[in-house]
């Protein structure tokens, strides 16, 4: 397990506690560096538990819907960007064998490759940054970026580079399926706090809140017995439909469909997720 961080704004907290002003339930940490928190979180087994992946029935619903939304064919050359542990790529490879998964996390790539070997499918996994993909232009006919995997870069420019690289690797007319959180619904759910356990059983407390100045959803997992000890941190930029459509356009991708779920239901503000079907124009 990675060594936990100690809160870096103790002076500010001490001043607040003696000022006579009631303290907030949770005082956010001084923000860790993007590479620091990303490495700690996504190279740790804790991330599997704390990412709150959908249960198998929901994953199966997604797998049933993806081929219809993308109109997949067995001959398609598919890129699964930010593939994680291969939750989608491995089962899809049983029918669509020309699929390549990419993730920045060495741990996730190793887990995905092991899952493919166990399943006996010809899925290939590569460790790489989604903003600097190691593929030639036009190599793929279809691409995926699913389950809150978009928005982790510190800047909008970094996030746009992820979209631009996907567009570059798609052939003209290629299709891209992107899933992000619905910002409206997400903001209605925060802030909140709840108890959790890490992979090794250590008790922690999750504090989830929105940083309006940076338009990011932050999650902090602090020690249950000592709130000054931070075990994990994660931060994701939330985009509304207008913002993400503009970013996709600037990356060379035209939005041709907006959905609220993998069954193809048209997106509505009450949906928890926003799924965008995009095409790379010639």
DODREN-596992 format. One record per residue (C-alpha): residue number from 1; residue in three letters; chain; x, y, z. Coordinates in pm, 1 decimal. Each point is the difference from the previous one (the first is absolute). Layout:
DODREN-596992
ATOM    k    r  c         X         Y         Z
ATOM  NUM  ALA  A         X         Y         Z
...
This chain:
DODREN-596992
ATOM    k    r  c         X         Y         Z
ATOM    1  UNK  A       0.0       0.0       0.0
ATOM    2  UNK  A     125.9     349.0     -80.1
ATOM    3  UNK  A     111.5     215.4     287.9
ATOM    4  UNK  A    -286.5     235.6     100.9
ATOM    5  UNK  A      33.2     376.7     -15.2
ATOM    6  UNK  A     -26.5     226.8     301.5
ATOM    7  UNK  A    -221.4     303.7     -36.0
ATOM    8  UNK  A     199.8     301.6    -115.8
ATOM    9  UNK  A    -232.4     277.5     119.2
ATOM   10  UNK  A      28.4     -58.6     375.4
ATOM   11  UNK  A      76.6     367.3      67.4
ATOM   12  UNK  A    -318.5     108.0    -172.5
ATOM   13  UNK  A    -204.1    -254.6     194.3
ATOM   14  UNK  A     154.7     109.2     329.7
ATOM   15  UNK  A     -79.3     363.7     -74.4
ATOM   16  UNK  A    -355.5     -88.4     -83.3
ATOM   17  UNK  A     -48.0    -208.2     313.7
ATOM   18  UNK  A     101.3     293.7     222.0
ATOM   19  UNK  A    -188.5     269.2    -189.6
ATOM   20  UNK  A    -337.5     -73.9     151.2
ATOM   21  UNK  A    -138.2     -82.1    -347.2
ATOM   22  UNK  A    -166.6    -342.7     -20.4
ATOM   23  UNK  A     211.0    -245.7    -195.6
ATOM   24  UNK  A    -123.8    -164.6    -317.0
ATOM   25  UNK  A     -63.2    -376.0      25.9
ATOM   26  UNK  A     295.0     -58.5    -228.7
ATOM   27  UNK  A     293.2     227.8     -87.0
ATOM   28  UNK  A     135.8     -84.8    -347.4
ATOM   29  UNK  A     364.6     -86.0     -36.3
ATOM   30  UNK  A     251.8     211.0    -181.3
ATOM   31  UNK  A     -39.6    -155.5    -344.2
ATOM   32  UNK  A     260.0    -266.6     -81.6
ATOM   33  UNK  A     184.9      14.3    -328.8
ATOM   34  UNK  A    -189.0    -177.5    -280.1
ATOM   35  UNK  A     274.1    -255.3     -65.8
ATOM   36  UNK  A      40.0     -61.4     372.3
ATOM   37  UNK  A    -361.5     -81.2      78.6
ATOM   38  UNK  A     -61.4    -180.2    -330.9
ATOM   39  UNK  A     294.8    -232.8      53.5
ATOM   40  UNK  A     -93.4     -69.4     360.0
ATOM   41  UNK  A    -365.1     -71.8     -80.5
ATOM   42  UNK  A       5.3    -185.9    -331.3
ATOM   43  UNK  A     307.4    -210.5      73.0
ATOM   44  UNK  A    -155.5    -120.3     325.5
ATOM   45  UNK  A    -236.9    -297.2      43.9
ATOM   46  UNK  A    -209.9     242.1     204.1
ATOM   47  UNK  A    -110.5     164.9    -326.0
ATOM   48  UNK  A    -190.7    -313.7    -100.3
ATOM   49  UNK  A    -214.9      24.0     310.4
ATOM   50  UNK  A     -21.9     380.0      12.7
ATOM   51  UNK  A     -89.4      49.7    -367.9
ATOM   52  UNK  A    -342.6    -154.8      69.6
ATOM   53  UNK  A     -19.4    -198.9    -321.2
ATOM   54  UNK  A    -349.2    -110.0    -105.0
ATOM   55  UNK  A    -124.9    -340.5     109.7
ATOM   56  UNK  A      16.4    -283.0    -259.1
ATOM   57  UNK  A    -364.6      40.1    -112.2
ATOM   58  UNK  A      55.4     367.7     -80.9
ATOM   59  UNK  A     327.5     -76.9    -175.5
ATOM   60  UNK  A    -185.1    -255.1    -211.4
ATOM   61  UNK  A    -260.2     262.6     -93.0
ATOM   62  UNK  A     283.1     223.5    -115.3
ATOM   63  UNK  A     155.0    -283.5    -200.9
ATOM   64  UNK  A    -337.4     -67.8    -161.2
ATOM   65  UNK  A     -41.3     364.9     -97.1
ATOM   66  UNK  A     349.2      92.9    -121.8
ATOM   67  UNK  A     -11.7    -207.8    -323.4
ATOM   68  UNK  A    -334.4     155.4     -95.0
ATOM   69  UNK  A     103.5     358.2      71.9
ATOM   70  UNK  A     328.5     -41.6    -189.3
ATOM   71  UNK  A    -142.5    -239.8    -261.1
ATOM   72  UNK  A     295.9    -227.0      59.3
ATOM   73  UNK  A     108.8    -256.1    -257.1
ATOM   74  UNK  A     241.0    -290.4      64.7
ATOM   75  UNK  A     248.3     155.1    -241.2
ATOM   76  UNK  A       6.8     334.8     186.7
ATOM   77  UNK  A     331.2     116.6     141.9
ATOM   78  UNK  A     -96.7     128.6     345.1
ATOM   79  UNK  A     186.4     223.1     244.2
ATOM   80  UNK  A    -105.4     -13.5     365.4
ATOM   81  UNK  A     165.3     312.5     142.8
ATOM   82  UNK  A      45.7       9.6     377.8
ATOM   83  UNK  A    -106.8    -364.0       6.6
ATOM   84  UNK  A      76.3     -67.2     365.8
ATOM   85  UNK  A      -5.2    -368.4      87.6
ATOM   86  UNK  A    -166.9     -92.8    -330.6
ATOM   87  UNK  A    -356.9      -7.0     130.7
ATOM   88  UNK  A    -133.3      73.6    -349.5
ATOM   89  UNK  A     288.6     -94.1    -230.5
ATOM   90  UNK  A      40.4    -360.5     114.7
ATOM   91  UNK  A    -361.9    -114.8     -47.3
ATOM   92  UNK  A     -36.0     200.1    -322.3
ATOM   93  UNK  A     309.8    -171.5    -141.8
ATOM   94  UNK  A    -184.7    -332.3      -3.3
ATOM   95  UNK  A    -204.5     135.1    -293.7
ATOM   96  UNK  A     210.8     294.4    -120.9
ATOM   97  UNK  A     356.3    -135.2       8.1
ATOM   98  UNK  A     182.0     305.6    -135.6
ATOM   99  UNK  A     -12.3     202.2     319.2
ATOM  100  UNK  A     285.1     178.9     177.5
ATOM  101  UNK  A     -29.0     133.6     353.7
ATOM  102  UNK  A     213.1     289.4     121.0
ATOM  103  UNK  A      52.8     122.6     353.8
ATOM  104  UNK  A     260.1     210.7     178.4
ATOM  105  UNK  A      -4.0    -227.6     306.1
ATOM  106  UNK  A     243.8    -291.3      -9.9
ATOM  107  UNK  A    -209.4    -180.5     258.8
ATOM  108  UNK  A    -319.3      34.8    -205.4
ATOM  109  UNK  A     170.6    -113.5    -322.0
ATOM  110  UNK  A     139.4    -306.0     177.5
ATOM  111  UNK  A    -341.9     -86.2     143.4
ATOM  112  UNK  A    -163.6      41.3    -340.9
ATOM  113  UNK  A     259.3    -219.9    -171.8
ATOM  114  UNK  A     -48.9    -269.8     265.8
ATOM  115  UNK  A    -377.8      17.5     -47.4
ATOM  116  UNK  A      38.8     -39.1    -377.2
ATOM  117  UNK  A     229.3    -300.5      46.8
ATOM  118  UNK  A    -248.4    -165.5     234.8
ATOM  119  UNK  A    -283.2      64.2    -244.2
ATOM  120  UNK  A     206.1    -124.8    -294.5
ATOM  121  UNK  A     -71.9     306.9    -213.9
ATOM  122  UNK  A     246.7     174.4    -235.4
ATOM  123  UNK  A     -25.9     339.9     165.3
ATOM  124  UNK  A     321.5     203.5      18.8
ATOM  125  UNK  A      79.5     252.4     271.9
ATOM  126  UNK  A     252.7     282.2     -10.7
ATOM  127  UNK  A     120.1     230.1     274.8
ATOM  128  UNK  A     -12.3     355.5    -135.0
ATOM  129  UNK  A    -130.6     348.3      71.2
ATOM  130  UNK  A    -331.9      60.8    -179.2
ATOM  131  UNK  A     127.9     344.8     -91.7
ATOM  132  UNK  A     300.1    -149.7    -182.5
ATOM  133  UNK  A    -118.5    -320.3    -162.3
ATOM  134  UNK  A     264.8    -225.6    -159.8
ATOM  135  UNK  A    -203.6     -74.0    -312.0
ATOM  136  UNK  A       6.8     122.1    -357.8
ATOM  137  UNK  A    -260.3     240.3    -131.4
ATOM  138  UNK  A    -319.4    -170.0    -115.3
ATOM  139  UNK  A      88.7    -336.9     154.3
ATOM  140  UNK  A    -344.4     -62.3     152.6
ATOM  141  UNK  A    -355.7      -2.8    -130.9
ATOM  142  UNK  A    -170.6      33.1     341.5
ATOM  143  UNK  A     105.0     132.0     341.1
ATOM  144  UNK  A    -129.6      -4.4     357.9
ATOM  145  UNK  A      67.6     206.0     311.0
ATOM  146  UNK  A    -239.6    -114.9     271.0
ATOM  147  UNK  A     -86.8      13.9     370.3
ATOM  148  UNK  A     121.7     338.3     121.3
ATOM  149  UNK  A     343.1     -44.3    -156.0
ATOM  150  UNK  A       0.3     346.4    -156.7
ATOM  151  UNK  A      76.2     323.7     185.0
ATOM  152  UNK  A     291.6     -95.7     224.8
ATOM  153  UNK  A     253.5     231.2    -165.6
ATOM  154  UNK  A      72.6     313.0     200.4
ATOM  155  UNK  A     -84.9     236.6    -287.8
ATOM  156  UNK  A    -264.6      18.5    -270.4
ATOM  157  UNK  A     283.0      -2.4    -253.6
ATOM  158  UNK  A     117.9    -333.9     137.2
ATOM  159  UNK  A    -348.3    -145.5     -23.9
ATOM  160  UNK  A     -43.2     131.4    -355.1
ATOM  161  UNK  A     326.7    -171.3     -94.4
ATOM  162  UNK  A    -155.5    -332.9     101.2
ATOM  163  UNK  A    -289.6      62.5    -238.7
ATOM  164  UNK  A     231.8     124.5    -276.6
ATOM  165  UNK  A     217.9    -310.7      26.5
ATOM  166  UNK  A    -305.1    -224.4     -24.1
ATOM  167  UNK  A    -111.6     193.2    -309.2
ATOM  168  UNK  A     346.8     -28.9    -153.9
ATOM  169  UNK  A       1.5    -376.7      44.2
ATOM  170  UNK  A    -344.8     -40.9    -157.8
ATOM  171  UNK  A     -32.6     -41.3    -373.3
ATOM  172  UNK  A    -213.0     261.3    -180.9
ATOM  173  UNK  A    -361.8     -86.2      76.5
ATOM  174  UNK  A     104.2    -193.1     311.4
ATOM  175  UNK  A    -231.5       5.5     300.9
ATOM  176  UNK  A      77.3      78.0     365.1
ATOM  177  UNK  A    -211.7     -75.3     308.9
ATOM  178  UNK  A      72.6     218.7     304.3
ATOM  179  UNK  A    -163.2     -31.9     341.8
ATOM  180  UNK  A      28.0     276.7     259.3
ATOM  181  UNK  A    -186.3      92.4     316.7
ATOM  182  UNK  A    -311.1     215.4     -30.2
ATOM  183  UNK  A     116.7     316.2     175.1
ATOM  184  UNK  A    -348.5     107.8     109.3
ATOM  185  UNK  A     -75.8    -324.3     178.8
ATOM  186  UNK  A     348.3     -23.2     147.8
ATOM  187  UNK  A     -26.3     346.6     155.3
ATOM  188  UNK  A    -333.8     -91.8     156.4
ATOM  189  UNK  A     167.2    -288.9     183.7
ATOM  190  UNK  A     289.9     188.2     162.0
ATOM  191  UNK  A     138.8      68.9     249.5
ATOM  192  UNK  A     -22.7    -326.2     186.8
ATOM  193  UNK  A     206.9    -213.1     233.6
ATOM  194  UNK  A      -9.2    -369.5      83.5
ATOM  195  UNK  A     208.4    -276.4     150.5
ATOM  196  UNK  A     193.6    -239.8    -225.1
ATOM  197  UNK  A     264.9    -269.7      25.4
ATOM  198  UNK  A     314.6     -26.3    -209.3
ATOM  199  UNK  A     102.2    -323.5    -170.5
ATOM  200  UNK  A     197.3    -112.7     307.4
ATOM  201  UNK  A    -293.4      75.3     228.5
ATOM  202  UNK  A     121.6     334.6     138.0
ATOM  203  UNK  A    -289.8     224.7     100.1
ATOM  204  UNK  A     -13.9     336.1    -177.9
ATOM  205  UNK  A    -250.0     277.8     -51.4
ATOM  206  UNK  A     -88.8     130.9    -344.7
ATOM  207  UNK  A     -62.4     372.8     -37.6
ATOM  208  UNK  A    -137.6      91.4    -343.5
ATOM  209  UNK  A     -48.6     366.7     -91.8
ATOM  210  UNK  A      -4.6     238.5    -295.6
ATOM  211  UNK  A     274.5     258.9     -42.9
ATOM  212  UNK  A    -191.9     271.6    -186.7
ATOM  213  UNK  A     308.9     210.4     -69.1
ATOM  214  UNK  A     158.6    -285.0    -195.7
ATOM  215  UNK  A    -326.9    -167.1    -105.8
ATOM  216  UNK  A     127.7    -331.5     131.9
ATOM  217  UNK  A    -153.7    -275.7     210.4
ATOM  218  UNK  A     248.1     -97.0     271.1
ATOM  219  UNK  A       2.0    -315.1     211.5
ATOM  220  UNK  A     215.3     -36.0     311.7
ATOM  221  UNK  A      35.2    -320.6     196.4
ATOM  222  UNK  A     128.0      86.5     347.0
ATOM  223  UNK  A      88.3    -230.0     286.2
ATOM  224  UNK  A    -308.8     -85.9     203.8
ATOM  225  UNK  A     189.1      51.2     325.7
ATOM  226  UNK  A     216.5     296.6    -101.8
ATOM  227  UNK  A    -159.3     241.0    -251.1
ATOM  228  UNK  A     335.8     173.9     -45.3
ATOM  229  UNK  A     130.9    -303.4    -189.4
ATOM  230  UNK  A     -91.9     -21.3    -368.8
ATOM  231  UNK  A      19.7    -346.6    -155.2
ATOM  232  UNK  A    -133.5      80.4    -347.3
ATOM  233  UNK  A    -114.7     296.4    -205.8
ATOM  234  UNK  A    -169.2      18.6    -341.1
ATOM  235  UNK  A    -119.8     293.2    -207.7
ATOM  236  UNK  A    -200.5      11.4    -321.6
ATOM  237  UNK  A    -111.3     297.3    -209.7
ATOM  238  UNK  A    -376.9      10.1     -51.8
ATOM  239  UNK  A    -126.1     122.1    -337.9
ATOM  240  UNK  A    -350.1      98.9    -100.7
ATOM  241  UNK  A    -134.2    -111.8    -340.8
ATOM  242  UNK  A      84.3     328.9    -169.0
ATOM  243  UNK  A     359.2      -2.2     125.4
ATOM  244  UNK  A      73.7    -359.3     -99.0
ATOM  245  UNK  A    -159.6      40.6    -343.7
ATOM  246  UNK  A     216.6     305.0     -62.5
ATOM  247  UNK  A     311.9    -189.9     107.4
ATOM  248  UNK  A     -84.6    -292.4    -225.8
ATOM  249  UNK  A     -53.1     234.8    -292.8
ATOM  250  UNK  A     337.0     165.0      58.8
ATOM  251  UNK  A     157.5    -347.4       4.0
ATOM  252  UNK  A    -149.2     -83.3    -341.7
ATOM  253  UNK  A    -293.1    -209.1     122.0
ATOM  254  UNK  A    -364.4      73.0     -85.5
ATOM  255  UNK  A    -266.0    -101.6     252.0
ATOM  256  UNK  A    -271.3    -204.3    -171.7
ATOM  257  UNK  A    -182.3    -138.6     304.0
ATOM  258  UNK  A     -60.9      77.4     368.9
ATOM  259  UNK  A    -118.7    -281.8     225.7
ATOM  260  UNK  A     -80.0     -43.4     365.5
ATOM  261  UNK  A      68.1    -372.6      11.5
ATOM  262  UNK  A     133.4    -286.5    -208.1
ATOM  263  UNK  A    -348.8    -103.6    -107.9
ATOM  264  UNK  A       0.7     301.8    -231.2
ATOM  265  UNK  A    -238.8     213.5     206.6
ATOM  266  UNK  A      33.6     366.2    -104.4
ATOM  267  UNK  A     187.1     206.0     258.3
ATOM  268  UNK  A    -210.7     184.5     256.3
ATOM  269  UNK  A     122.9     224.4     283.9
ATOM  270  UNK  A    -100.5    -259.9     259.6
ATOM  271  UNK  A     229.3    -268.9    -142.4
ATOM  272  UNK  A     304.3     -79.3     213.7
ATOM  273  UNK  A     231.1     -32.6    -300.8
ATOM  274  UNK  A      43.1     169.2    -336.1
ATOM  275  UNK  A     101.5    -221.3    -293.3
ATOM  276  UNK  A     112.9     173.9    -318.0
ATOM  277  UNK  A      22.9    -170.0    -338.1
ATOM  278  UNK  A     246.8     185.0    -221.7
ATOM  279  UNK  A     130.4     -31.5    -351.8
ATOM  280  UNK  A     331.3     104.9    -146.3
ATOM  281  UNK  A     -82.9     186.2    -317.7
ATOM  282  UNK  A     211.6     -39.8    -310.9
